[in-house]
Amino acid sequence: KELERRSRAALAGQSATTGTAGEWVGVGFRIGSENFVAARDEVREVLMVPEAVTRVPGAKRWVLGLANVRGHLLPLIDLKMFLGGGRTGTGRTARLISVNHREMPAGLLVDEVVGFRRFMTNEFSQDWSPTILRCEQYLTGSFRRGPESWPVFGLHQLVESPQFLQ
């Protein structure tokens, strides 16, 4: 019955960000001391930071360079530096979030990926707590559960923004 329900939901064109009815699924990550969540369908994959990165002459400081990921060149962006929060360390917990965007592939360096986060749709709010990083234009709301607040970071909004495209 569950398989049939999912098939009917897919046929009806329901969003890929939902799990079961009334559930929203995203990928949680940390930039500095702040937690964020991105819609599951905006994340292609999570990668370790590659050792071989080719610098791009004349690029902005937040562009780390290009990396060969399974035969495809992926531009690597230090998301914290892009948002004005300083350089992200490439320590043991640092990860790249590969953005699932047809025309603008990008690998976003974050301090940590904390895995899938599941929320009920009634936990969503159009408002979010103020953030330390300058990222308000990329936030679409937040999920609140108890004392925790998870701002929703729009990865597609980020990679399509004029500031990012420079």
FENLINUR-V81393 format. One record per residue. N is the residue number from 1. RES is the residue in one small letter. PHI is phi in radians with two decimals (NA if undefined). OMEGA is omega in degrees with one decimal (999 if undefined). D_CENTER is the distance of its C-alpha to the mean C-alpha in Angstrom with 1 decimal. Layout:
n=N res=RES phi=PHI omega=OMEGA d_center=D_CENTER
n=N res=RES phi=PHI omega=OMEGA d_center=D_CENTER
//
This chain:
n=1 res=k phi=NA omega=179.5 d_center=32.5
n=2 res=e phi=-1.12 omega=178.1 d_center=28.8
n=3 res=l phi=-1.08 omega=178.0 d_center=28.4
n=4 res=e phi=-1.12 omega=179.1 d_center=30.4
n=5 res=r phi=-1.08 omega=179.6 d_center=28.4
n=6 res=r phi=-1.14 omega=178.5 d_center=25.1
n=7 res=s phi=-1.10 omega=178.9 d_center=26.9
n=8 res=r phi=-1.15 omega=179.0 d_center=28.3
n=9 res=a phi=-1.14 omega=178.8 d_center=24.9
n=10 res=a phi=-1.15 omega=178.7 d_center=23.5
n=11 res=l phi=-1.13 omega=179.4 d_center=26.6
n=12 res=a phi=-1.36 omega=176.3 d_center=26.4
n=13 res=g phi=1.46 omega=176.8 d_center=22.9
n=14 res=q phi=-1.17 omega=-176.3 d_center=21.0
n=15 res=s phi=-1.07 omega=177.9 d_center=17.2
n=16 res=a phi=-1.32 omega=-178.6 d_center=15.4
n=17 res=t phi=-1.47 omega=-179.8 d_center=13.2
n=18 res=t phi=-1.69 omega=173.9 d_center=16.4
n=19 res=g phi=-1.73 omega=173.8 d_center=18.1
n=20 res=t phi=-1.46 omega=-177.6 d_center=21.6
n=21 res=a phi=-0.98 omega=178.1 d_center=23.0
n=22 res=g phi=1.39 omega=-178.6 d_center=21.5
n=23 res=e phi=-2.00 omega=176.9 d_center=18.5
n=24 res=w phi=-2.03 omega=-178.2 d_center=14.8
n=25 res=v phi=-2.11 omega=177.8 d_center=12.4
n=26 res=g phi=-2.47 omega=178.2 d_center=8.7
n=27 res=v phi=-1.86 omega=-179.9 d_center=6.9
n=28 res=g phi=-1.51 omega=177.8 d_center=7.8
n=29 res=f phi=-2.58 omega=-178.0 d_center=7.3
n=30 res=r phi=-2.12 omega=172.0 d_center=9.8
n=31 res=i phi=-2.12 omega=-174.6 d_center=10.5
n=32 res=g phi=1.11 omega=-179.8 d_center=14.3
n=33 res=s phi=-1.77 omega=-175.0 d_center=15.7
n=34 res=e phi=-1.88 omega=177.1 d_center=13.1
n=35 res=n phi=-1.70 omega=176.5 d_center=10.9
n=36 res=f phi=-2.41 omega=175.1 d_center=8.0
n=37 res=v phi=-2.42 omega=177.5 d_center=6.6
n=38 res=a phi=-2.07 omega=179.2 d_center=4.5
n=39 res=a phi=-1.01 omega=-177.4 d_center=7.3
n=40 res=r phi=-1.00 omega=-177.4 d_center=8.4
n=41 res=d phi=-1.33 omega=175.7 d_center=9.8
n=42 res=e phi=-1.63 omega=-179.5 d_center=6.9
n=43 res=v phi=-1.93 omega=177.3 d_center=6.1
n=44 res=r phi=-1.34 omega=178.5 d_center=9.5
n=45 res=e phi=-2.89 omega=176.1 d_center=9.8
n=46 res=v phi=-1.97 omega=-174.4 d_center=9.5
n=47 res=l phi=-2.17 omega=167.4 d_center=12.3
n=48 res=m phi=-1.22 omega=178.1 d_center=14.7
n=49 res=v phi=-1.28 omega=-178.5 d_center=15.3
n=50 res=p phi=-1.19 omega=179.2 d_center=18.1
n=51 res=e phi=-1.33 omega=-177.8 d_center=21.4
n=52 res=a phi=-1.69 omega=177.1 d_center=22.5
n=53 res=v phi=-2.21 omega=-179.5 d_center=20.7
n=54 res=t phi=-1.65 omega=179.3 d_center=22.8
n=55 res=r phi=-1.12 omega=177.4 d_center=22.9
n=56 res=v phi=-1.98 omega=-178.1 d_center=23.1
n=57 res=p phi=-1.06 omega=177.1 d_center=26.2
n=58 res=g phi=1.37 omega=-179.3 d_center=25.9
n=59 res=a phi=-1.39 omega=176.3 d_center=22.1
n=60 res=k phi=-1.04 omega=-178.3 d_center=20.4
n=61 res=r phi=-1.07 omega=-177.8 d_center=20.2
n=62 res=w phi=-1.40 omega=174.9 d_center=16.4
n=63 res=v phi=-1.52 omega=-178.3 d_center=16.6
n=64 res=l phi=-1.30 omega=-179.5 d_center=17.2
n=65 res=g phi=2.47 omega=179.8 d_center=18.7
n=66 res=l phi=-2.05 omega=176.2 d_center=18.6
n=67 res=a phi=-2.27 omega=175.7 d_center=18.5
n=68 res=n phi=-1.55 omega=179.4 d_center=20.1
n=69 res=v phi=-2.00 omega=-179.4 d_center=18.0
n=70 res=r phi=0.91 omega=176.3 d_center=20.4
n=71 res=g phi=1.52 omega=178.4 d_center=22.4
n=72 res=h phi=-2.08 omega=177.6 d_center=19.8
n=73 res=l phi=-1.37 omega=-178.6 d_center=19.0
n=74 res=l phi=-2.14 omega=175.2 d_center=15.4
n=75 res=p phi=-1.21 omega=-178.8 d_center=15.0
n=76 res=l phi=-1.87 omega=-175.6 d_center=13.3
n=77 res=i phi=-2.12 omega=173.2 d_center=12.0
n=78 res=d phi=-1.45 omega=-173.6 d_center=12.4
n=79 res=l phi=-1.11 omega=179.8 d_center=9.8
n=80 res=k phi=-1.11 omega=179.8 d_center=12.2
n=81 res=m phi=-1.19 omega=177.5 d_center=15.1
n=82 res=f phi=-1.02 omega=-178.5 d_center=13.8
n=83 res=l phi=-1.51 omega=175.6 d_center=13.4
n=84 res=g phi=1.51 omega=-177.1 d_center=16.9
n=85 res=g phi=-1.88 omega=-178.6 d_center=16.5
n=86 res=g phi=1.57 omega=-176.9 d_center=18.2
n=87 res=r phi=-1.35 omega=175.5 d_center=17.5
n=88 res=t phi=-1.48 omega=175.8 d_center=15.2
n=89 res=g phi=-1.26 omega=178.7 d_center=17.5
n=90 res=t phi=-1.84 omega=-179.6 d_center=17.4
n=91 res=g phi=-1.24 omega=-174.2 d_center=18.8
n=92 res=r phi=-1.09 omega=-176.7 d_center=18.9
n=93 res=t phi=-1.66 omega=-178.9 d_center=15.6
n=94 res=a phi=-1.10 omega=-179.4 d_center=13.5
n=95 res=r phi=-2.46 omega=172.7 d_center=11.0
n=96 res=l phi=-1.85 omega=172.7 d_center=9.3
n=97 res=i phi=-1.74 omega=177.9 d_center=6.1
n=98 res=s phi=-1.47 omega=-176.8 d_center=8.0
n=99 res=v phi=-1.32 omega=179.3 d_center=6.9
n=100 res=n phi=-1.52 omega=-179.4 d_center=9.3
n=101 res=h phi=-2.33 omega=-174.0 d_center=11.4
n=102 res=r phi=-1.07 omega=-173.3 d_center=15.1
n=103 res=e phi=-1.77 omega=-176.4 d_center=16.3
n=104 res=m phi=-2.31 omega=176.1 d_center=13.7
n=105 res=p phi=-1.23 omega=178.6 d_center=12.3
n=106 res=a phi=-2.71 omega=172.9 d_center=10.5
n=107 res=g phi=-1.87 omega=-177.2 d_center=9.6
n=108 res=l phi=-1.74 omega=178.6 d_center=7.6
n=109 res=l phi=-1.38 omega=177.1 d_center=9.7
n=110 res=v phi=-2.21 omega=-178.0 d_center=8.9
n=111 res=d phi=-1.21 omega=-178.1 d_center=11.9
n=112 res=e phi=-2.88 omega=169.7 d_center=11.2
n=113 res=v phi=-1.88 omega=-174.4 d_center=9.3
n=114 res=v phi=-1.76 omega=173.6 d_center=11.4
n=115 res=g phi=1.72 omega=-179.8 d_center=11.2
n=116 res=f phi=-1.20 omega=174.1 d_center=11.4
n=117 res=r phi=-2.18 omega=-179.8 d_center=12.3
n=118 res=r phi=-1.94 omega=179.2 d_center=14.8
n=119 res=f phi=-2.30 omega=171.0 d_center=16.2
n=120 res=m phi=-1.42 omega=-177.0 d_center=19.2
n=121 res=t phi=-1.09 omega=178.7 d_center=18.9
n=122 res=n phi=-1.33 omega=175.4 d_center=21.6
n=123 res=e phi=-1.53 omega=-178.2 d_center=19.5
n=124 res=f phi=-1.47 omega=176.2 d_center=17.4
n=125 res=s phi=-2.37 omega=177.2 d_center=18.6
n=126 res=q phi=-1.22 omega=-178.8 d_center=18.2
n=127 res=d phi=-1.69 omega=175.0 d_center=18.6
n=128 res=w phi=-2.55 omega=177.0 d_center=16.6
n=129 res=s phi=-1.22 omega=177.1 d_center=18.1
n=130 res=p phi=-1.01 omega=-179.8 d_center=18.4
n=131 res=t phi=-1.94 omega=176.8 d_center=15.9
n=132 res=i phi=-1.25 omega=-179.7 d_center=17.2
n=133 res=l phi=-1.33 omega=177.8 d_center=14.7
n=134 res=r phi=-1.45 omega=-175.5 d_center=15.4
n=135 res=c phi=-2.29 omega=-174.9 d_center=12.3
n=136 res=e phi=-0.98 omega=-177.7 d_center=14.3
n=137 res=q phi=-1.21 omega=179.9 d_center=14.2
n=138 res=y phi=-1.83 omega=-179.0 d_center=10.5
n=139 res=l phi=-1.63 omega=-177.8 d_center=10.9
n=140 res=t phi=-2.02 omega=-177.5 d_center=12.4
n=141 res=g phi=2.53 omega=177.3 d_center=14.0
n=142 res=s phi=-2.72 omega=173.0 d_center=13.8
n=143 res=f phi=-1.87 omega=179.9 d_center=15.0
n=144 res=r phi=-2.09 omega=175.6 d_center=18.0
n=145 res=r phi=-2.43 omega=-177.4 d_center=19.8
n=146 res=g phi=1.07 omega=-179.1 d_center=22.7
n=147 res=p phi=-1.39 omega=-176.5 d_center=22.1
n=148 res=e phi=-1.47 omega=173.3 d_center=18.3
n=149 res=s phi=-2.23 omega=-179.7 d_center=16.0
n=150 res=w phi=-2.07 omega=176.0 d_center=12.3
n=151 res=p phi=-1.08 omega=179.6 d_center=11.1
n=152 res=v phi=-1.56 omega=-177.6 d_center=8.8
n=153 res=f phi=-1.66 omega=179.6 d_center=6.3
n=154 res=g phi=-1.46 omega=-178.5 d_center=7.0
n=155 res=l phi=-1.15 omega=177.8 d_center=5.2
n=156 res=h phi=-1.16 omega=176.1 d_center=8.8
n=157 res=q phi=-1.03 omega=-179.7 d_center=10.5
n=158 res=l phi=-1.10 omega=-173.5 d_center=9.2
n=159 res=v phi=-1.25 omega=177.5 d_center=10.5
n=160 res=e phi=-1.67 omega=-177.1 d_center=13.5
n=161 res=s phi=-1.29 omega=179.0 d_center=14.5
n=162 res=p phi=-1.05 omega=179.8 d_center=17.9
n=163 res=q phi=-1.09 omega=-179.2 d_center=16.9
n=164 res=f phi=-1.24 omega=-176.6 d_center=14.2
n=165 res=l phi=-1.25 omega=175.4 d_center=16.7
n=166 res=q phi=-1.29 omega=999 d_center=19.4
//
